[in-house]
Structure formats: C-alpha cells, structure tokens
Amino acid sequence: MIVRTLEEALAPISDGCVLAVAREQSGVAMAATRALIRHGVKRLHLVTLPTSSLQADLLIGAGAIETLETSAVSLGEFGPAPRFCAAVRAGTIRMKEATCPALHAAVQATEKGVPFMPLRGLIGSDLLAHRPDWKVVDNPFGHNDPIVLLPAIKPDVALFHAALADREGNVWIGRDRELAMMAHAAAKTVVTVEKIQDENLFDDPWLAAGALGGFYVERVALVPKGAWPLALAGHYCADDLHLAEYARLAASEEGFLQYLELHVHAQRAA
C-alpha cells in the first residue's frame, strides 16, 4: 500500500517490536530512522542483516534499543561506532552477538516456515558460550557429527530503503536478494523509496527479475534521499563530511545530543 507520509508508513513499528534492518550496502532507511527517534520509539529488538553502521548507532544513542542482534556495528573508515561501543561497555543494551551466516540462516528459517536452521561453521567458536539459545546436537544422519541449531528469527517489521516502487506496492530491490528474505520472514515490511512509478514493475522485463512483490510489502512511502547520509547504490554516494561530523560529535554523550538536536529533532519543525 502506498501511503502519503513517512509517519503513516512507520505506524507498524511500535515499542518493543522486533525490527529487521538492512546492511549499509543494501539500502538503509535513514530518514525513517530519524523519524522513529523523533517519535520516541523504545525497547526495540534490532536485528541487523547482517551488519549496521550509522542506523544502529543512532538508535542506540537515542535510547531506542533494548536488544541488539548483530554481527558488527561500525562506522567503517570513520572508526568504531561510538554510541554502540559506549552502550556495550555500560551494559545498557542486551547483546546477542552473531555471525553473518548465523543471522541469515536464522531469518531464512522463518522465511522457510521452520523453527530452526542448522549451521556448521560455528563449531569451535567462542560465540557458543555466549548464546545459550543456540543448541549443539548430533547430526541425526551422521555419526559423531555435531551441528548447531539456530532458532528462527521472526521480525515483526522489516525496514529498508529502495530506489523504486510502483502504484501496486511492488518494490525494485535489484540484486539485493536479502531484502526479499527479510520481507518474506517479517510479519510486515515497510519501505521508503526514491521514486514511485505508474507502470507495474512486473510488466517491464528489465525490472521484473529484481522486483519484490507487493504481497510482501505492508507500506511504501516516497522519501527522496531517504538513505542520506548513507549511500544508495547507483543513485548517490555517502556524505563523507556528514559522517565524519557524526563520528566526531558522537564520541561523547554531549556531542551526540548536539547531533540529535541539529540533524534529527530539528526536522520536526522543518
């Protein structure tokens, strides 16, 4: 369903929900993230597929995250994610550390309608000591062959930004098929897009192969530059000056609050 405002699109994201978000390279809904902070959303269980950067750091610093399930949060060339690091040191968020394959496998379990997914690569990892919800069992088809069972991750909402949607709610995701996995697994999917076209994506042979059917999408909102200051592949690059400013300010709690006033809450009155 195409909705008129970003606020209407974000209505399914409520306090305490399990929210799945995309990695930086796949389309991060940053305008939506700032709006969630302005709305004061709390106690989110954030699942990154499989990593995050500015999006997770902002939500953590704003006090929106209760549980974080991720394989990494980093600002990349701009250094560690400062609010994430501070929260881990202070113990103010519950960490469920994982690996990239583990996160994908656990979401795929829900996509496939099964309660768990086996994964072998975790054997011998220290992670097993910190994840009591992961079970090591004997392969029933082998002999003395342990394997890890990962419980399915069931997002209440998947959230991402994409380049294009049509009036039927079909969304073009290109080759970022993990976005389709997120949408298949989530109870609801919310997407912000750069453009909405009248022509059905599935009627265009060049676009159909990269389209996600509107059946899996709860709400779509038109939000140009919705991934800024992060990049959207093929459309705009990351705003490196802005990201450097964020890294500098967010290194302290006071600086982070200044950033929120300048770049998040100021938009309320804009």
N, C-alpha and C positions, 0 to 999 in steps of 0.2 A: 504494500500500500504506500503510495506517495503521500507524504504529509507536508503541510505548508511551512512548518517551523522546526528548527532543531529541538526546541523544548518539547514539542509534541513527539518527535521521534524518540527522545530519550525517556519517555514515560515508563517503558517496561523495566528500566534499570532503577531498582529500589534498594533501600538499605538492606544489607545482609545478603544480597544475591551473589551467585557465582558468575563472575564476568570473565569471559574469554576474550583476549585481545591478540592482535596480530603482531608479528615481528616488524621491526622498522622498515625492512625492505619490501614488505607486502602491502603497506597502506595502513597507516596509523591514524585513527580518528582523533586528531589533536584538538580541533575546535570543539568536538563533543566532550573531550576530557576536561577542557576548561569550563564548559557549561556544567558538567557534573560537579566540579568543585564549587562553582558558584551556587549550585542548588544545595550544597551541603550534604551530599550523599555520604553514608557512613557504613562501616563494618563490611566492606566488600571482601569477598574471597576472589582475588585476582589470579587468573590463570594466564600466563603468557605462553604463546605458541611460536617458538619455544623460549624466546628471549624478549627483553624490552629495554628501553632506554629512557628518554625524557618522560614518556607517558607514565610509566610506573613510578618514576622518581617524583613527579609532580603529585600523583595521587597519594603516595606515602607521606610526603612532606605536608600535604594538606590534611592529613589525618583521616583519609577515606578508606584505608586498607586495614583490615583486621588480619587476614591470612594472605600470604603470597606464595604461589606455587610457580616456580620458575627454574630455569637452568642458568640464567645470568641476567643481571641488570647492570648496564654500563653505559657511559656516555661516549664510548669509543675513543677517538683521538682527543676528546676533551677531558678524558680522565675517568676516574670512578664516579658512580652515581652518588652524589653526596648525601642526599636525604635517605636513600636506601642504606648506605653504609652506617649512617648515624642511627637509624632505626634498628638495624641488626645488632649494633653494639649496645644499644639501650634496651633491647628486648621488647620494643613496643609493637612489633608485628610478629605474628606466628609464621615461621618459615617452614615451607615444605619443599626442601631442595630436591631437584630432579636433574635429569639429563635431557637433552633434546629428543633422543629417540624414545625415552620413557614418557615424556609429555605427549608426543604424537601418538604413541601406542595407546595410552590411556584414553585419549579423546577418540581415537579410532574404535575403541571398544564400544563406546556409546553409539558412534556412527553405525556400527555393525549390529547393535542391539544385543550385545553380550555383556556379562557382568565384569569381565576382566580380560586382560590381554597378556599372553606370555612374552617375555623378553629375556634374551640370554646375556647380553653384554654387561649387565650389572653385577654378575657373579664376580666376587673378589673386590668389589668396590666398597669403600667406607660408607657410602650412602646407605647401604642396607642396615647399618647400625642405627641410623637416624630416621628410618622410615618403617616403623612397625606395621604400617598398613600394607607394605609390600611383603609378600609371602614367598619363601623359597620352598619348592616342593620337588619331588622326584618326577621326572617325565614319565607319565604312565605308559608311554610307548617305547621307553628305553630301559637301560639298566645302569644304575648308579650314575644318573644323568640329571643333575639339578637344574632347575629353571625358575625364574622369578615370575610371579603373577602380580600384575598391577591392577588395582581396582579401577573400574571405568570412571572417568571424569565426565560429569554431566553438567555442562554450563546452563545456567538459567538464561543467559543472554550472551550472544557473540556480537562484538562491535568492531567494525573496521571502516576504512575509507577507500573508495574506489573511484575510478575515472568516469564511469558512465553507467547509467541505468536507463530503462525505457518506462513508458507510462504503465506498463503491466507489472512493474516491480522487479523485472529481470535485471540482474546486475552483471556487468562485464568485469571479470576478475583475471582474464588472461591466463597466464601460465601459473599463477599463484594458487595452486590447487588446494593448499592447506586452508585457504579461505572457504572453499567448498566443504572441506571436512569439518571446520568449525560450525558452519551453518547447518550441516546435516546433524551434528551432535547436539546443538543448542536447542532449548525449548523455543527461543525466539532469537531472531537476528536483526540487528539494527545497522544500517549502512548509511554513511554520508557520501555524497558523490560530487564530482566536479560539474557534471552536466547530465541533464535528462533529455532524452530524445523521444520524438513521437513514434518513430519506426520501431517495430518489435525486433529485439536483438537476434532472435532465433530465425528471423526471415533473411538475415544477412549471412551468407556462408563464411565471410571473413571473421565475423564476430561470434557466430553461434557456438563454435568449439570452446570459446573462452567465457561463455556466459553461465551464470548461476541462476537457476530458475526461480521465479518469484514465489513459487510454492514454499520455498525455504526462507523467505525474507519477510519479516513482520512489518518493518517500516523503513522507508527511504526518504532522506531529506537532501535537498540541494544545498550544498555548503561549499562554494568555490574556495580554493586554497585551504581545504579542510584538514590537510595533513601538516600545514605550516606550524612550526618552523622546520619540521622534518621534510624529507623529500617525498615526491610521488613519482615513481619511475616513468620516464617518458613525458613528464609534464613540467616539473620544476625541481630544482635542486634544493638541498638543505640550506637553511640560512645559517651559515657558519658563525657569523658575527653574533647573531642572537644566541646561538648555542654556547658560544664562548662566554657571553654575558651571564647566561644562566649558570654555567659551571662556576663562575666567579662569585656570583651572589649567593647561590645555594650552598656554598661551602660553610656558611654559618646559618643558624636559625633566623637571626635578624635579617640577614641578606635575603633569605628565602621568602620571608614575609614581605619584604620590599618588592621582590619579584612578583609575588601574587598580586599585590596592590597595583603594580604597573601594568602587568600583562594578562591578568586573569580577572580580578574584580573590577577593574576599570571598564571592562567591556559591558558590565551590567548597565552602566549609564550611557554607553555609546549608542 
